[in-house]
Amino acid sequence: MLLDFFYHLRKSGLPVSVQEYLTLLETLRTDIMQPSIDDFYHLARMTLVKDETLFDRYDRAFAAYYGQIAAMYPEGKEIPLEWLIKEFQKKLTPEEKAALEKHGWDKLMEMFRERLQEQKERHAGGSKWIGTGGSSPFGHGGYHPEGIRIGGPSAGNRTAVKVWERREYRDYDDQQELGTRNFKVALRRLRRFAREGAESELDLDDTIASTARNGGLLDIRMVPERHNAVKVLMLLDVGGSMDDHIARVEELFSAARSEFRNLEVYYFHNCPYEFLWRNNARRHAERFDTWDILRRYNEDWRLIIVGDATMSPYEILQPGGSVEHYNKETGAVWLQRLLQAWPKAAWLNPEPQGYWQYRQSIAILRDIMHDRMFPITMDGLERAMRLLSK
C-alpha cells in the first residue's frame, strides 16, 4: 500500500526520492507516532516534502489517495449529522431576506453577549438563539444579512461580520506554469534594469561600432552586468471569498516569482492589520508585526496588494471589526500607514470589475487607495505596472 502511495505522490508532481521513502518506512517501524491517519499525514509530509511551497500539492495528493482507500472500506449506513442539520435550515424567499433587520455593530455585539448569558441548550432554526439554520444573527448554516458565524461552515451567503472558529488557509502555489505567460509579459513592464558592478558583460552594439571606427580592428567594449533593480513587496489576501480566485492569483503569483528578483511576500485576510504572516500553516504561531515590516523595507520598494476587497465595511472602518480577531486600530488606519511608507502602491483585484459597484467595501478601499485599484486582466495589469514604474 505504501509503495502505491509513493508512486501516487510522484505521479502528482512531488519530487519524492527513494531515500525519503525509506526514511518514512524506517520511522513507521518505531513507536514515535500513534496509528492514526492524522499522525501519518504529518509524518509523511515531514519526511517526504522538503519544500514548503509544495505543501498544498501534497495536501491535494494525500486527499485523493485517502479518498481511494476510504472508498474501498465504506462505513455503515448512518445518516451524517450534516444532513440532519441541513433539515433544520430555513429556506427564505428574497422578500423575507430583505425584511431582516441589520442591527449595526454595537447592537449586534450587545445582543451576542446577551445570548451567551441566556442560552443554555442547542437550537436549530428560529430567529433569536445561537444555532443552526434559521434567520438568527448568530450560528451557522442559515441566513442573516449581518451576523456572527459560530461553530460551523458558511451556508455560502458571505454576510458574516465575525467568525468564531479557527480557520485554516493554504499558501498559494508559486509553481504554476500554464496561463502565466501573459501575466509575465504585463509584469515585465515594471522591471527596470540598472548597470552596476564591474564591467563583465559584452556590449555587442558598441563593440561593432567601435570596431568599424577603427577600420576593422577589433575593439571589444564591456559594460557592467545588468541587474533587475525593481523591488516588490506583495501582500496577498487569502481565505474566505478569495477561495473563488485561487487559480487566477496562483498564476499571478507564479509570474511575479519569475519576473521579480527582489520579491517579498506576506499574507493577510480581508484587510491588513497589526500583523501579517508568510506561511498559512503557521499563521497563528509565526506572525510578523506590521510595524516591523514598515521599518524593514524603505520607500524604494513598490507595494502590490492582491485581494478581492470583498468584506464587511466594519472590517475597514471599525475597531474590533476584523472577522477573526480583535483589532485595536481599523483596517483603514493600517492601509494609510502602508501607503505612507510606500507611495508607489497598487491594489490588484481578481473580482470581475463589473461587480465592483455592488460591493460597498470595494468603494471604501478604492477611496483609501486613491483609485489605484486595478482588475487582474492584461489591461488592468499593464495600467498598474505603468503607474508603479513612474
N, C-alpha and C positions, 0 to 999 in steps of 0.2 A: 504493500500500500504506500509506504513512504517513498519507494522508488518512483512510483507513479506521481507522487506529489512533487518530487524533484523535477521530473520531466515536464510536469504541468507548469511549474514556475519558469523553467527555461523557455517553454513554448509561449508564455505570457510576456516574454521580453525582459526577464530578470536575469542578470549575469551571475547566476549561482554556480560556483565551482564545485568540483568533486570533493575537494578538501573540506570545504564548508559543509557539504552534505555529510561527510564522515564525522565531522565535529558534532553535528546535530545528533547523529546516531550514538556517538560516544557519550554525549550529555544525557541522552534519554536512558542510558543504562544505569545512571546514578540515581540517587534519591533526592535531587535538588528541587524537583517540581512535583506537584500533585497531578494525578491523571485526569485533567480537565481540559476541555477544548480551549478555554481562555488562556490557560497557562502554556499550552502547546503553541498557540498563536504567538505569544510574546517571545517564547524561547526560539521558535523557528525564525522569527523576524530578526532577533538579536544575532543569531549565528549565520543566517543566510543573506541578509541585506546589510550592506556596509555603507550605502549612500542614502542619506535621509530623504533626498528628493524622490527616491523610489518607493517610499513607504506607501504612498497612495496606490501605486501599481501593485504592490504586494497585497494590500488590503483587498483590491478587486479580485486578484488571482486566488487568494485564500477563500474569499466568499464563494467564488464559483466552484472551487474544489469541494468545499464543505457542503455546498448545495447538492453536488452529485452524490456524496456519501450519505447525506440525510435522506435523499430520495430512495436509496437502497434499503433503508431501515425506517419506514414510516411509523409515526406514533399512533396511538389509539385514536378513536373517533370522538374524542371530547370536543365540545363546542368551544372555540377560542374565546377568551374573555373579551377580546376586542370586538368580536361580533355582538356579544351581549350588550356591550356599552353602546355600540352604534344604534341598537334598537331604541335606546332612550333619547337619541338625538332628535331634536325638534326641527322639522323642515319648515322654514319660514318663507313666506312669499316676499317679493320685493317691497310690497306695501307695508308688511309687518316689520321688515328690516328698517325701512325708512322711519317708522314710528318710534323705534327705540331711541332713548334719550342718551346723548353724550353728556356725561356728568362734569367733565373738566378735571384737571389734575388733582387739585386739593380735595374736592369732594370724593373723587374716586379713591384716593388713599385713605380718607377718613372712613368711608364705607367698608373698605377692605379690613381695616383694623377692627371695626365693629363685628364683621362676620367672623374673624378669627376668634374673638372673645365669646361670641354667642353660639357658634356652631359646634355640635358635639358628635355628629354622625355623618356618614356619607350620604350624598344626594345625587340624583340623576334627573335631568330635565329641570324645568322650572326657570324662574327669572330672578331669584334672590340669592340662594345659597351657593357656596363653593361646591362645584360638582361637575358632572359630565353632561354634554348636550345642553339643550335649552337655550335661553337667551340671557342668562345671568352674566354680569360683567366679570365673574370670577370662575376659573376652572378651565376645562378644555373640551374640545370636540363639539362645541356649539357655535353660536354666533352672537356677537355684540359689537357695535361699531367702535367701541373704545373700552377695552377691558384688560385684565391681567390673566395671562395663561399660566396655569399651575398644574404640575404633575402629569403631563401627558403631551401627545403630539398635537400640532396645529391641525385644524379642520381645513386649512387652505385659504382662509379669508384674509390672513395677514393684517389684522386690525389690532393686535395686542400692543399695548404701550409698555408693558413689563412682562418678563418671562421668568417664572420662579422654577428654574431647573438648571442643571449643569449640562450645557450643550457642548458637543464635540464637533470641531471643524477639521477639515483636511487641507493640507498645503496644496497650492496649485502646482501642477506638473510642468517643469520648465524644459521637458524633453520632447514636447510636441513638435512635429515637423510639418505634417500635412496642413496646408492652409495658412502657413505663417509667412510665405514669401511676400505677399502684398503688404503685410504689416511691416516686414523688414524694409521694403522699399520706402514706405512712408516714414518710418522712424529714422532712416538714414539721413533724412533732410536735417535732422538736428545735429548730426555729427560734424564737429569742426576739428580740423587737423592742424597741429602746430609743429614747427620744426624745432626739435630740442636735442641736446647732447652732441656727441662727436660726429664728424662727417663720416658716415658709414654706409650711405646708400647712393647708388649711381644715379646722377641726374642725366638721363638719356638725351633729352632735348637740348640742354645746354652743352653737353659733350659734342653732339653733332654740329651745333652752330659754331662752337669754338674750334673744332677741327677744320671746318670749312674756312674759317677766318685765317687759320694757319696754313692755308694752301694744301690741305690734305694730311698734314702731320697730326697724328692722334693726340688730342688734348682731353684727357679724362677729367670730368668735373664731378665732384661728390657733394652731397648735401646731408645734413643730419637726418636720421630716420624719422619718419612721420609717426606721430602719436595721436591717438584719439583723445582730445583734451576735454571733451564734454563729460560732466559728472551728473548722474541722475539719481535722485532719491525717490523711490517709488513706494507709495503706501497703497496696499491692496485691501479692499473690503472683502470679507469672507463670511459665509454662512447666511442663513435666512433667505431672503429674496434673491441673494446673489447666486444661490444654487441653480437658478434658471439660466445663468450666464457663464457657467463653468467652462464650457468648451471655448467660447469666444475669448474669455480672459486668459485661459491657458495658452491659446495661440499668441495673444499679445505678449504674455509673459515670456514665452519661448523666444519670440522675435527680439524682445528687449535684451534678454540674456545674450543673444548672439551679436547684437549691434553695439551695445554699450560696454566698453571695457570697465568703466568705473560706474558700477550699478550697485546700489544698496537697497534692500527690500525689507519692509516691515508690514505686518498685518494689523488690521483693526476691524471692528464690527460696527457697521452702520455709520458711525461718526468717530473721528479721532478724539480721544480724551487724554487723561493724565498718564496713560501707559500704552505701549504698543508691544508687539512680540514678533519673533522671527519664525517660530515653529509652533504650528497649531496644536500639535500633540502635547506640547509642554507649555501652553499659553498661561496656565494657572500657576506654574512654578517658575518660569523664566520670563519675566516681564522687563521691559526697558522703559525707564522713566522718560516721559516725553521731554521734560526739561533737559535731561542729559543729551537726548538726540538733538535738541535745538542748539545746544552748545557744541556738539561734536562736529557738525558739518557747517562750513562757512557759507557765505552768500554766493559763492561760485557755483554751488550745486543748483540744478533745476529740480523742482518739485513736481511730480506727477502723481495725482491721486486717482485711483481707479475704483469706482463704485457706482451702484445704480441710484444712489441718493434717495432711495425709497424707504421711508421710515415715518414714525410718528413725529410731528413737529416738536413735541416735548423733548425728544432726544437731542434737538439742536438748541432749543431756547430755554429749557427748564433745568435748574439744578436738581440732580437726582433723576433726571429724565431718561438716563440710559436704560435700555431694555434689560440689561443683565446685572448691573451693579449700581451702587450709589455714587454718582459723580458730584463732587462739591462745586465744580465750575461747569458751565454749559459747554456743549459742543461748539457753539458759535465762538466762544472765547478762545478755545484751543485752535480753531481754524484760523482765527485772526492772528494768533501768535505764529502759526506756521507761515502765513503769508507775509508777515513782517520779517521773519527770518529768511525766507526765500521768495523775493518778489517775483522771480520768474517761475510762475506756477500755472498749472492747468489741471482741470478735472476731466477725466475720460469716463463717459457714462455708457455702459453697454445696453441700457434700456432704450428701445426704439424711440427716436426723437418725437414721433407723433404722440406718444403717451405722456410726454413731459408736462403738458398743460394740465393734466389731470392729477398731478402729484404736487400737493402743497409743499412738501419738503424739498422737492427739486427747485421750486421757485425761490424758496428761502436760501438754499445753498448757492444758486446761481447769483443771487444778490450779494452774498458774502464773498463769492469768488469774482465779483465784478464782471459777471457774464463770461468768465473764462471756462465754461463747461462745453465739452465737445462730444459728439457721439463717436462710438468706436466703429467708424466707417473709414474708407480710404480718404474721402474728402475731409471728414472730421479730424482724422489724424494729421493730415497734411496741414490743416489750418492751425492745429495745436502746436505742431513742430515749428511752423513758421513763426508763431508767437514766441515760443521758448528760445528760438535762435537769435532773437533781436538783442 
